[in-house]
Amino acid sequence: MTEFYLLFAFAVFGLPLLFLWVDLVFLGSFLVANFLTLEKREPLNVQITISEYLNYLVDRSSFLNKLSTKWDKDFVNEHYFGGCKYVSRF
């Protein structure tokens, strides 16, 4: 019975992440965090890594704080956060 749960967990979580990783690394696609500036309402897109995307899925406030530190911008108080999205080259 334990083998079933392991296979189920791999099928649900592991395979999609594996396909996403292969697409990001070998096919040149990428993940983007979308923001709008508060003052001018201009779009600002920031490329993120797969580990940052997983952090976004688990804890969004931690994700924004870490992204603010990485890019040396205040994404928490000076920007509207629109979410993360997958961008394909094709």
PyMOL commands that set and color helices and strands:
alter all, ss='L'
color gray80, all
select helices_A, chain A and resi 2-26+50-58+60-71
alter helices_A, ss='H'
color red, helices_A
select strands_A, chain A and resi 30-37+43-48+79-87
alter strands_A, ss='S'
color yellow, strands_A
deselect
rebuild
show_as cartoon
